[in-house]
Amino acid sequence: MTLVQSRRREAARIAAAPGPVLVVTGMRREAACVMGEGVAPLCSGANVAQLREQLERLKERRFSAVVSFGLAGALDYALRPGDIVIADTVVAGEARHATHGRFSDALAEGAAARGCKVVPGAIVGVDKPAMDPAAKTFLRESAQAHAVDMESHLAAGFARELGLPFAVLRAISDPAARALPPLAAKALTPKGDIDGRIVARELIRAPHQIGGLILAGLDSRAAFVSLSRCGPLLGPLFRLVLADL
């Protein structure tokens, strides 16, 4: 075989190889749960405008599937911190996007096998966080959804535009009846880390937030336990399902 033929075959092999699974998250800590072979985490910093720009830049890259992964707020009163919602539908404004059935089933089975409580249902994507029970009630009734996050609607649109399989795995971090402290909407950096200086400044300004912050921390701890169990499954499960498609 000549050197030219060898290079052509290698180029053809690379072109035919499936790309990684794009995993869309809001926080760096969420992205850290899915580090591994076959996955490409993308962290938005819980900033919808930034995520739109990031996804636009990725349209020319090759991916095999898209997953929305991370924390979510409960809209259903039956959901508790640490419960896993595997979305069958993502609500984006007036649109409703169905997720990929086989991928979703594989994620649900894998999460249950890891000891997580798994609930199927709709997730609504929003551009601003739902901070209190009134906002959550409005979303539950208007979107007929179980949970809410700030990434799934954009991830769903990206997957649909590129014709890629799409799934959602989200861990509940705050119950439907609980409000988040106002500082929670300000504490993330563009890279998706919690800025301790902002937290300290907001607590000095409004110390009554400390109680809500402690509760939010306990809730998110339960959610991250579930995410850490499920994150390592994404790459292997999607490779298995993709091999059968």
Secondary structure, DSSP 8 states (H G I E B T S, - for coil): --HHHHHHHHHHHHHHS---EEEEESSHHHHHTT-STTEEEEE-TT-HHHHHHHHHHTTTS--SEEEEEEEEEE-STT--TT-EEEEEEEEETTEEEE--HHHHHHHHHHHHHTT--EEEEEEEE-SS---SHHHHHHHHHHH--SEEESSHHHHHHHHHHHT--EEEEEEEEE-TT----GGGGT-B-TTS-B-HHHHHHHHHH-GGGHHHHHHHHHHHHHHHHHHHHHGGGHHHHHHHHHHH-
